[in-house]
Amino acid sequence: MSPHFHSEPTYRHGQAPRTAVLWCNLGTPEAPTAPALRRYLAQFLGDGRVVEIPRLLWLLILHGIILRVRPAKSAAKYASIWTVAGSPLKVWTLRQAEKLQAAFEAKGLPIRVHAAMRYGSPAIVDELHKLKEAGVQRILVVTAYPQYSGTTTASVFDEVYRWGLKVRHLPELRFVNRYHDHPGYIEALAQSVRRHWAENGRSERLVMSFHGVPERTLQLGDPYHCECHKTGRLLATALGLGAEDYVVTFQSRFGKAKWLEPYTEPTLIAMAQAGVRKVDVICPGFTADCLETLEEINQEAREAFLHAGGETMGYIPCLNDDAAWIDGLQAICQNHMQGWPLQAPAAAELAQSRERALSLGAKD
């Protein structure tokens, strides 16, 4: 059976081919309310890349138990970090896209940058439609996940592929799988730590907390664990830290299965109980502050550390729209655009192309 193709946008011969970056993040509910969380979690937790257990069994658990209980609890957590402008993750992701496009324009490169969310809005499919309608013929898909995981990066690619199944004239697509060891990313992280230390003093330990995934994903071949540790090692080297000065941990465990260890909050509690009084926490796997950094780390983990006897826990914000990070992100994009003609053809060349097409019978 043939796929049902979306109608193609109007094409005008002689129009300049365009290049774009689709900057993709995980997503966020539209509001800190139980109904909004229910819609968001149904899409997020309904993704087979995110939860890898037998589909029918999981859907029964998801719709029979989780979506009846978790939305109200999650809504309260989101409410504690919500801003006047909306969800922090969405605010920062959109701002990153704006600043990245401005950085390209400053270099004379007419590259469009659209932000999209894997779950929620703006949806990946919608933004791809907009780019195609704007005459974009080359799209670089970049995720906000520096470390590759099948649970995150691959799910974004799945959504792009699904869109492609319904498109007759596909744009040229490239995907950035990872940038966990890119010098621009590492240096931006290092600068954020140095800036925090200059303002608040250096702590006894630096905790690098990454989002957790089930341990079985490592055994099945997911490179995420290794890439997190490489990021940690490179950041420690950039900061001149010894092995005893920092630790890589994993947060956001969900369910009863064993996830990557050591877990962040228990590690902080153990440090406090062992006499460590001052720690700093950075979340290198998140390029934009969100629920997992602002609520889980800066609120819950901080409270756990202080309750266990710690005196000060400094939270180092995500890269967000930091200038060094935007420079690094631009470098990552341009590395992956090599070979693409980023400058628009001369007007005369486009006019000649149009004339040739019309002479062959084209209507427009």
Backbone torsions as a table, in degrees:
resi	resn	phi	psi	omega
1	MET	NA	134.0	-179.1
2	SER	-74.2	144.0	177.1
3	PRO	-68.6	153.0	176.5
4	HIS	-85.6	104.2	-176.4
5	PHE	-78.0	142.7	171.8
6	HIS	-69.3	149.3	177.1
7	SER	-65.0	139.5	-179.1
8	GLU	-77.7	140.2	176.2
9	PRO	-65.5	156.0	179.6
10	THR	-59.0	131.0	-179.7
11	TYR	-113.0	134.6	178.1
12	ARG	-115.1	119.5	-179.9
13	HIS	-60.4	137.8	-179.4
14	GLY	93.2	-0.9	177.5
15	GLN	-75.7	147.5	-176.3
16	ALA	-71.3	131.3	174.4
17	PRO	-67.6	140.8	-176.0
18	ARG	-120.2	155.9	179.2
19	THR	-118.5	144.9	-179.1
20	ALA	-142.2	158.5	171.0
21	VAL	-114.4	129.0	172.5
22	LEU	-103.1	108.9	-175.2
23	TRP	-95.9	110.2	-169.3
24	CYS	-111.7	130.3	174.1
25	ASN	-118.1	178.1	-173.9
26	LEU	-66.3	-53.0	-178.8
27	GLY	131.2	176.3	-174.3
28	THR	-161.8	151.4	173.5
29	PRO	-66.5	158.9	-178.7
30	GLU	-76.3	-19.6	-179.7
31	ALA	-156.6	157.8	179.5
32	PRO	-84.6	57.8	-178.9
33	THR	-126.9	157.5	-178.9
34	ALA	-60.5	-45.0	178.8
35	PRO	-60.6	-41.4	179.1
36	ALA	-66.0	-39.5	178.3
37	LEU	-67.2	-35.1	-179.7
38	ARG	-63.9	-42.9	178.3
39	ARG	-65.3	-44.0	-178.0
40	TYR	-66.1	-47.8	-178.0
41	LEU	-66.8	-32.5	177.4
42	ALA	-62.4	-40.1	179.0
43	GLN	-73.6	-45.7	-177.4
44	PHE	-65.3	-56.2	-176.6
45	LEU	-77.0	-10.6	175.7
46	GLY	-85.2	-2.7	179.0
47	ASP	-80.0	122.9	-179.2
48	GLY	-63.9	-18.9	175.2
49	ARG	-73.6	-30.4	-175.5
50	VAL	-80.8	-44.7	180.0
51	VAL	-119.9	110.4	-173.9
52	GLU	-102.2	63.3	172.3
53	ILE	-126.2	164.8	-177.6
54	PRO	-45.9	129.0	-168.4
55	ARG	-57.0	-51.5	-175.8
56	LEU	-62.0	-44.0	179.3
57	LEU	-61.0	-44.5	-177.5
58	TRP	-66.1	-41.3	-179.7
59	LEU	-62.8	-35.6	176.4
60	LEU	-64.4	-42.8	178.9
61	ILE	-67.4	-44.5	-176.5
62	LEU	-61.5	-52.3	-175.3
63	HIS	-84.2	-23.0	-179.0
64	GLY	-86.9	-26.4	-175.6
65	ILE	-127.2	-61.6	-169.3
66	ILE	-61.1	-47.7	-177.0
67	LEU	-74.1	-4.6	174.6
68	ARG	-93.2	-23.1	-173.1
69	VAL	-112.7	-45.1	-169.0
70	ARG	-72.4	-34.6	-175.9
71	PRO	-53.7	-44.0	-178.7
72	ALA	-65.1	-41.2	178.8
73	LYS	-66.4	-43.3	179.7
74	SER	-66.7	-35.6	179.7
75	ALA	-61.4	-40.0	179.2
76	ALA	-64.6	-37.3	178.1
77	LYS	-66.9	-45.2	179.0
78	TYR	-62.0	-38.5	-179.1
79	ALA	-60.3	-30.6	-177.7
80	SER	-72.7	-15.4	-179.1
81	ILE	-120.7	-3.3	-176.5
82	TRP	-63.4	145.5	179.9
83	THR	-115.9	171.2	177.2
84	VAL	-59.0	-34.6	-179.1
85	ALA	-82.2	-8.1	179.3
86	GLY	117.6	-154.8	-179.1
87	SER	-64.6	128.8	179.5
88	PRO	-54.5	-41.2	-178.5
89	LEU	-61.0	-43.0	-179.6
90	LYS	-69.5	-41.6	179.1
91	VAL	-59.1	-48.2	-177.9
92	TRP	-69.3	-38.7	-178.7
93	THR	-64.0	-44.4	178.2
94	LEU	-64.3	-39.1	179.8
95	ARG	-67.5	-38.2	176.4
96	GLN	-60.2	-43.6	179.4
97	ALA	-62.3	-43.2	178.8
98	GLU	-61.6	-44.8	-177.7
99	LYS	-71.4	-33.0	177.3
100	LEU	-66.6	-43.1	178.0
101	GLN	-63.1	-39.9	178.0
102	ALA	-63.2	-36.0	179.0
103	ALA	-66.5	-39.4	175.9
104	PHE	-64.6	-44.7	-179.0
105	GLU	-62.5	-35.1	178.9
106	ALA	-63.6	-24.4	177.5
107	LYS	-95.8	7.9	178.7
108	GLY	76.3	22.2	-178.9
109	LEU	-106.3	115.6	-177.5
110	PRO	-80.2	65.0	-177.0
111	ILE	-105.7	125.4	177.4
112	ARG	-81.4	144.2	176.0
113	VAL	-127.6	120.8	176.2
114	HIS	-116.6	138.5	174.0
115	ALA	-93.6	146.7	178.7
116	ALA	-147.7	158.2	179.4
117	MET	-117.8	138.9	177.0
118	ARG	-66.3	-37.5	178.4
119	TYR	-125.7	132.7	-177.0
120	GLY	89.8	-154.7	-176.5
121	SER	-127.8	155.9	-1.1
122	PRO	-69.8	131.3	-174.7
123	ALA	-74.4	148.0	179.8
124	ILE	-57.1	-46.3	-178.6
125	VAL	-60.2	-43.3	-178.9
126	ASP	-63.5	-41.9	-178.3
127	GLU	-71.2	-34.2	175.6
128	LEU	-64.7	-39.9	176.4
129	HIS	-60.3	-45.0	-179.0
130	LYS	-61.9	-41.6	-179.8
131	LEU	-65.1	-42.7	-179.9
132	LYS	-64.9	-40.9	178.2
133	GLU	-64.2	-26.6	179.4
134	ALA	-84.1	4.1	178.6
135	GLY	84.8	15.5	178.9
136	VAL	-71.7	129.8	-178.1
137	GLN	-114.8	-8.5	178.6
138	ARG	-137.1	124.9	-178.2
139	ILE	-127.7	125.9	173.1
140	LEU	-99.8	118.6	179.9
141	VAL	-94.4	118.4	-178.1
142	VAL	-124.5	128.8	178.7
143	THR	-96.8	159.2	178.3
144	ALA	-82.4	13.4	-179.8
145	TYR	-105.2	105.4	-178.8
146	PRO	-63.1	-35.1	-178.9
147	GLN	-99.5	130.9	-177.8
148	TYR	-72.3	136.5	169.9
149	SER	-146.4	143.3	175.6
150	GLY	-62.3	-25.5	-178.1
151	THR	-76.4	-16.9	-176.0
152	THR	-126.3	-69.6	-177.0
153	THR	-56.0	-50.1	-176.3
154	ALA	-64.0	-31.9	179.6
155	SER	-66.7	-36.5	174.8
156	VAL	-62.1	-45.4	-179.6
157	PHE	-63.0	-38.6	177.0
158	ASP	-54.9	-44.9	-176.5
159	GLU	-66.5	-37.3	176.7
160	VAL	-65.5	-43.2	179.6
161	TYR	-62.0	-40.1	179.8
162	ARG	-62.2	-40.0	175.9
163	TRP	-62.4	-42.1	-178.4
164	GLY	-61.8	-28.9	179.1
165	LEU	-64.7	-20.5	-177.4
166	LYS	-105.3	7.4	-175.4
167	VAL	-113.6	129.2	-179.6
168	ARG	-76.3	-54.0	-178.5
169	HIS	-102.5	92.9	-176.0
170	LEU	-75.8	141.0	170.0
171	PRO	-72.0	161.3	173.9
172	GLU	-70.7	128.5	-175.4
173	LEU	-117.0	137.2	170.4
174	ARG	-131.2	150.0	-177.1
175	PHE	-126.1	136.5	174.1
176	VAL	-97.7	110.3	-177.2
177	ASN	-74.6	-35.4	-172.8
178	ARG	-163.1	156.5	171.0
179	TYR	-150.2	33.4	-176.1
180	HIS	-62.6	-21.1	-178.5
181	ASP	-120.5	14.5	-179.1
182	HIS	-68.9	133.2	-177.3
183	PRO	-55.6	-37.6	-179.4
184	GLY	-66.5	-37.7	177.7
185	TYR	-68.9	-46.8	-179.5
186	ILE	-63.0	-43.0	-178.7
187	GLU	-66.6	-37.6	177.4
188	ALA	-62.9	-41.9	175.8
189	LEU	-61.4	-46.6	-178.4
190	ALA	-60.6	-42.2	179.3
191	GLN	-63.1	-37.2	179.8
192	SER	-66.3	-36.8	177.9
193	VAL	-69.4	-45.9	179.7
194	ARG	-59.9	-39.8	179.7
195	ARG	-64.1	-41.7	178.2
196	HIS	-63.6	-43.4	179.2
197	TRP	-64.2	-38.7	-179.9
198	ALA	-64.2	-32.4	-177.5
199	GLU	-89.2	-28.7	-172.0
200	ASN	-124.2	-4.4	-174.5
201	GLY	86.7	156.9	-177.4
202	ARG	-87.3	137.7	-178.5
203	SER	-86.0	177.7	178.3
204	GLU	-76.8	-31.6	-179.3
205	ARG	-140.2	148.2	171.8
206	LEU	-111.4	117.8	178.3
207	VAL	-98.2	122.4	177.4
208	MET	-103.3	103.9	-173.7
209	SER	-101.5	120.6	178.3
210	PHE	-107.7	156.4	176.6
211	HIS	-65.2	137.5	-178.9
212	GLY	-84.0	159.3	171.8
213	VAL	-140.2	158.5	178.6
214	PRO	-56.3	140.9	-177.9
215	GLU	-60.3	-30.4	-177.5
216	ARG	-63.9	-23.6	178.0
217	THR	-64.4	-33.4	176.8
218	LEU	-66.0	-44.3	-179.1
219	GLN	-66.5	-26.1	-179.4
220	LEU	-87.8	0.3	174.4
221	GLY	109.1	6.5	178.3
222	ASP	-72.7	130.1	-176.5
223	PRO	-84.3	2.9	-171.3
224	TYR	-55.7	-47.8	-178.0
225	HIS	-56.9	-46.2	-178.9
226	CYS	-65.1	-40.1	-176.9
227	GLU	-71.6	-33.5	174.5
228	CYS	-62.2	-45.0	-179.2
229	HIS	-67.2	-33.8	177.5
230	LYS	-67.7	-42.4	175.3
231	THR	-57.2	-46.1	179.7
232	GLY	-60.0	-43.8	-179.4
233	ARG	-64.9	-43.2	-179.3
234	LEU	-67.6	-38.1	177.2
235	LEU	-66.2	-42.0	178.1
236	ALA	-61.4	-41.5	178.6
237	THR	-63.3	-42.7	179.6
238	ALA	-62.8	-30.1	-178.9
239	LEU	-93.4	-4.0	-178.8
240	GLY	72.3	30.5	-178.2
241	LEU	-90.8	144.9	172.8
242	GLY	-89.2	170.3	-177.2
243	ALA	-59.5	-28.3	-178.7
244	GLU	-82.4	-7.6	-174.8
245	ASP	-92.0	-13.8	-176.6
246	TYR	-145.2	164.6	176.2
247	VAL	-146.9	141.4	174.9
248	VAL	-95.7	126.3	-179.3
249	THR	-131.0	173.0	-178.1
250	PHE	-132.4	136.9	-174.7
251	GLN	-118.4	-177.7	171.4
252	SER	64.2	38.8	176.8
253	ARG	-65.1	140.8	-179.3
254	PHE	-134.4	128.8	179.3
255	GLY	88.1	-171.7	-174.2
256	LYS	-100.5	-8.9	-179.1
257	ALA	-68.6	158.9	177.3
258	LYS	-75.3	131.1	178.2
259	TRP	-110.5	175.2	178.7
260	LEU	-57.3	137.9	-179.7
261	GLU	-119.4	162.2	2.9
262	PRO	-77.9	150.6	178.4
263	TYR	-77.6	144.8	-173.2
264	THR	-63.7	-56.6	-173.9
265	GLU	-62.9	-46.8	176.4
266	PRO	-59.6	-33.6	178.0
267	THR	-64.6	-43.3	178.7
268	LEU	-64.2	-40.5	178.4
269	ILE	-63.0	-44.5	179.4
270	ALA	-62.8	-38.8	177.6
271	MET	-61.0	-47.1	-179.0
272	ALA	-62.5	-41.8	-179.8
273	GLN	-67.8	-24.0	179.0
274	ALA	-87.6	0.2	176.1
275	GLY	104.9	0.6	176.7
276	VAL	-74.2	126.0	-174.8
277	ARG	-102.2	-26.8	-175.5
278	LYS	-134.1	122.2	177.4
279	VAL	-130.6	156.1	170.4
280	ASP	-118.5	143.7	178.7
281	VAL	-123.1	131.0	174.0
282	ILE	-126.4	147.8	-178.4
283	CYS	-117.7	82.1	-173.3
284	PRO	-65.8	-21.5	-178.0
285	GLY	-78.7	-10.3	178.2
286	PHE	-108.0	122.3	178.7
287	THR	-90.1	-7.8	176.9
288	ALA	-139.3	137.6	178.5
289	ASP	-63.0	143.6	-172.5
290	CYS	-158.0	-170.5	-178.6
291	LEU	-55.2	-44.0	-175.6
292	GLU	-66.7	-25.1	179.7
293	THR	-97.6	-44.5	-173.7
294	LEU	-78.6	-35.3	-179.2
295	GLU	-99.3	-52.0	-176.2
296	GLU	-66.2	-42.2	-178.0
297	ILE	-91.2	-56.2	-172.4
298	ASN	-73.4	-15.0	176.0
299	GLN	-111.9	-65.4	-173.4
300	GLU	-66.6	-49.2	-177.8
301	ALA	-66.8	-37.3	177.1
302	ARG	-60.5	-47.0	179.9
303	GLU	-60.7	-40.3	179.7
304	ALA	-64.3	-41.9	179.8
305	PHE	-64.9	-45.3	-178.8
306	LEU	-68.3	-39.1	-180.0
307	HIS	-64.8	-29.8	-179.1
308	ALA	-83.8	-0.2	176.9
309	GLY	117.5	-4.8	176.7
310	GLY	-70.0	158.3	-177.5
311	GLU	-105.7	-39.3	-177.1
312	THR	-143.0	129.4	171.8
313	MET	-122.5	113.9	178.6
314	GLY	-91.7	130.2	175.5
315	TYR	-101.5	125.2	179.1
316	ILE	-96.0	114.9	-175.1
317	PRO	-57.9	159.5	175.1
318	CYS	-65.4	172.4	-176.2
319	LEU	-65.8	-32.2	176.0
320	ASN	47.8	-122.8	-179.1
321	ASP	-107.6	26.9	178.4
322	ASP	-54.8	136.1	-174.7
323	ALA	-59.0	-40.2	-179.6
324	ALA	-64.5	-35.9	179.1
325	TRP	-69.9	-42.8	178.6
326	ILE	-61.2	-39.6	175.8
327	ASP	-62.1	-43.7	179.5
328	GLY	-64.8	-41.2	179.8
329	LEU	-65.3	-39.2	177.0
330	GLN	-62.7	-41.6	178.7
331	ALA	-63.3	-40.7	177.8
332	ILE	-60.3	-46.1	-179.5
333	CYS	-62.3	-47.3	-177.4
334	GLN	-66.6	-31.8	174.8
335	ASN	-58.3	-40.1	-176.1
336	HIS	-86.6	-6.0	177.9
337	MET	-98.1	4.8	-177.5
338	GLN	-56.9	133.8	-178.8
339	GLY	96.2	-17.3	176.4
340	TRP	-82.8	136.8	175.3
341	PRO	-77.3	99.3	-173.0
342	LEU	-79.8	-24.1	178.0
343	GLN	-87.4	142.9	179.1
344	ALA	-70.1	144.2	176.6
345	PRO	-61.6	158.8	178.5
346	ALA	-63.2	150.2	-178.2
347	ALA	-58.1	-38.7	-179.0
348	ALA	-64.4	-39.8	179.5
349	GLU	-64.7	-40.1	178.2
350	LEU	-66.4	-39.1	179.4
351	ALA	-64.1	-41.2	178.7
352	GLN	-64.7	-40.0	178.5
353	SER	-62.0	-40.4	179.3
354	ARG	-65.7	-42.8	179.9
355	GLU	-61.1	-42.3	179.4
356	ARG	-63.2	-41.4	-179.8
357	ALA	-65.0	-43.0	179.9
358	LEU	-65.0	-35.9	179.9
359	SER	-68.6	-22.3	178.0
360	LEU	-88.9	0.2	175.3
361	GLY	110.0	3.8	178.1
362	ALA	-64.2	144.3	-179.1
363	LYS	-86.0	-23.3	-179.2
364	ASP	-151.4	NA	NA
